[in-house]
């Protein structure tokens, strides 16, 4: 591996604040910095100057094109590239880039998901520069992060509502801070760092399986003789090929200013994790999209494919994305940091109360933000949080919260040093609380970790929900506290009342247990086990009121997103069902038929030698496999029939039809084919097995 000067490499492909300071006139630099820091509208008069500096810098770094980079409602990013080249006559050309081109783009909006907001013939859409997310260079183009909307102004992307939600929590958060006498803070900021889990498998195995190629996950597969039961992969030595890939991935991400910090083996064989340092929410979302892109892009260089599906292999752990969300100020104050005396830190307690209230009031929206067909395969499987939302505070904070509710004395746990009993090993300070990996929403010191999001998902919606829901709590608190005669007394009463009213959402125990599911039901918590059940509640009256009151999303934008969620679920299951039918009819049945014919020929040959030769084993295999072949054919044709019926239904109706009718048919067909796999000679099985795939990367 080549040596690199990492500090010089870091953000070398980013039009960062340092680059702006160096290349822009002081007044332009200050104006742009003001726009970024305070979320104000950019001064159009400086756009040409900024564009010129961007172009010159980009060309110096090898760029020939620019693109407005945006995040439509397809779940992935989009880009259309234009050259800086501009003809000037006489067979000559110059490189130019105007402020107008920087600020505004005009991609075709007709082919992106709109959920009914736009008709196919209504093609016009606009992209608008997001100055708060730095431009960067990738593959010879200048990438300009942008928002994306329709000709009539509706948001057709994830970034626009996210930026609106950031404005909402800023406005209401400032109201709270002013009540505490803070006049220095100009902006309340939410930050996020998304830990990303993923699988790496051999490219040849990927290419040999149509389910992996078309669906990103295996739809068939008998368990390997070894899975993860030995617990020898987690935090184990990283295989050489994987280590080389991780090193290259780090370098590429560092160039883009993405602070990839941690890498390790995860629980399942061939599973790994990358964790970045947190950043402001809009940048954190952009960075996570780039992380996923580069994970998939770089893997083939090392003879591997990266799988981001939530459950690529049945029977072993799937992959999630831990959304570490926090709340702070532009002056460096973390509002979710308890401090040494959290019982006296009223701003922290009010902020904590706001989050607890937000999660309880909008638990349906948080569940919805993690709801996809792929994540349904993972949630609640004793490897990931269940579909019930709860908040884990840890022993110390939980005791403090309940002392406030009960009006009892609070006895703070003292942090103790823990000795390993070995003279050469230093004692270490033990945290006052343990971690709870079963909780969907856990407090982890100065932030909350939302663990339900699927590994392939865009994290924007979850953070839109968190930002807006907490903004609603702050708004209600500010309305109550502003103008009161005795602020301290009313503040204490508000904190206690809020915690008491929303304590049902707090849970310290094992969220995997059946007992918790029953207790959660008794507490009145929601439990939407499938994605379509969650989608139904997107446009409930209280949720429409939440988003429309802050201008984060209009009701039309919410309805369109609900339709897109249903449609995405239906399309995903359509593809999976059709893939299962095709693999069964064109791969498995022919292969097993050939094996049965070979067995039959062997029986006949042995009987021709002597009628006394025992062929009972072969005969039993032939009978069992022949019966399974018949069942597989019937199952495939039945699955084909119900899948075609699903296509005739609207997206919402089709989604529930899949849950009730199609998914059970898929499960049944899988069970038949997986049993055939266990009885068929390896050389006759037409696709790589779980054992082949999961233990081949070294």
C-alpha positions, 0 to 999 in steps of 0.5 A: 500500500502506498504511503499518503499524507492523510492530512493533505489528502483529506478534503482535497477534492472538496471546495471547502471553507479553506478553499473558499477563503483562499480563492474568493474575495473577502467580501464574497467569502464572508457573504457565502459563509454567512449564508452557510452559517445562518441558513440565509438566502444566497446573495445572487450578486456573488454567484458569478464570482463563486462560480468562476472560482469553483470552475478554476479550482475544479479544472485545476483538479482535472474536472471537465464537467459539472453536475447538479447532484440531487437525491430524488425519491428513488432512494439513490442519487441522480446527476446530469453532466454538462461540460464547462466547454463553450464555443466562441467561434472560429473553431475555438472554445473556452471553459466557462461556468456562470452563477446562473448555472451554479444556482439553478439546473433544469433536469427532466422531472418526468422519469423520477418518482413523484407519487402523482405530483407530476404527470408523465408529460409534465417534464420540467423540474429544477435543481437549486444549489445547497451552499451548506453542503460543499461541492466536490470533484468525482470522476472528472466532474464538479459535483454541486449538491442541490435540492430538486423540485417540480415546475409547480414548486413541490419537493421531489427529493429528500434534501428539500424537506430535510433543509426545511426541517433543519430550519424548523428546529433552528427557529424553535430551538432559538426560542428555547435558548433565548429563554435561558438567556443565551443571546450568542447562539445564532443557529441550532444545529442537528448533527448525524453520523450514520454507521454503515453495515455491509457484506462483501462477497466474491464477484464470481458468486454474485454473478452466478446468482440471479437473485443477488444480481436482480434483488441484492439478496438471496431468495433461496439458500439452505443454511451452511453447516457453519454460520455465526454460532462460533462468534469468531468473525465479530471484531476478528482479524480482517481478511487481507483482501477486505483490508485492502478494500477498506484502505482504498475506501478510506482514501477515496472517502477522505478525499471527499472530506468524509471522515471515515473513522472506524472499520471492523468485522461485524457479527455475520461471516463476510459482514463488516461496518464503517463508522464516520465522524458526525457532521451537520444533518444535510452533510451527513445525509450526503456523505452516507449516500457517497459512502454507499456509492463508493462501497459498491463502486470499489468492491469489484476492483478487489474481485468482490461485490458489496451487498447493502441489502438488509437481509442478504442471507437467511439465518444470519445477521442482517445489516442496519444503519445506526443513525447517531443524532444529536442537537447543538449550537453554532457556539459549540454547546451540545444540548444533549450532553448531561454534564457532571450534574445532569439533575441541575442542568435544566437546559439538558433536561428540557432538551431530553424531555423534548426528544422523549416527547417527540419520539412518543408522539410520533413513534409511527413516523419513526417506524415508517422512516425505517420501513422498506421491504428489505428491512421487514426481513431484518427488524424483530429478528433477534438481531435488530430492534423490533417494530416497537419504538422505545427509548433507552436512557440507561440506568443513571438517566432513567433513575434521574427521570423517574426521580423527577416524575416521582418527586423523590430524591435522586442519588447519583451513581458515581463512576468507579474505576474498574481493575482487570486484576493485572498489575501491568494493565491500568484501571479504567473508568467505568461508564455509569450505564451499560449499552442496550443493543436491542433498543431502537432509540438509545441514549449514548452519552451526548446523542441518540442512536436510532438503530432501526434504519436499514443498511440500504436506506437513505437516512434523510426521512428519519432525520426529517422526522426527528428534526420536525418532531423535536421542533414541535416539542420545542414550539410547545415548550416555548409557547408555555414558557414565554412570558411566565412570571416564575420561569424556573418554577414553570420550567420544573413543572413542565419538565416533570409533566412532560416526562410523566406524560411520556414515560411509557416510551421509556424501556431499559430491558430486552426489546427482543423479548416476547414479554416486552411486545406484550408490555408495549401493547399494554402501554399503548405503543404502536407495533407495525410489523410490516412496512405497508402497515406503517405507510398507512399512518403517514398522512394521519391528521396529527402527522399532516399537522406536524409537517404542514405547520412547519412548512416541511412538507405540504399535504400533497407532498406527503400523499405523494411520498406515501404513494411512492413508499407503497409503490416501491414496496410493490415493485420490490416484491414483484421483482423478487417473486418473478426472480424466484419463479425464473430461478426455480423453472430455469435453474433449479428444476432442470438441474435437479432433474438431471441429477435424478436422471443420473441417479436413475441411470445408476440404479439401472446400471447396478441392477443390470449387474446384479438384482441383488445389489441394494439400491434403496438409498438411490431409490429413496433419493429419487422418490424424494427429489421427484416429489420435491420437483413436482411441488417446486413446479406447482409452487412456482406456477402458483407464485407466478399466478398470484404475482400477476394478480398483484400487478393488477392492483393499485400500489397500496392494495398490492402491498397488502396483497403481497403480505397476505398472499404472495409472501407466503407463496414465496416462503413456501417455494423457498422451503421446497427449493432449499430442501432440494438443495440439501439432497442434491449433489454439489456438482449438480446444484446450479448456484453457489451455496451459502457455504460457498459465498460466506466463507470465500473472501480471504 
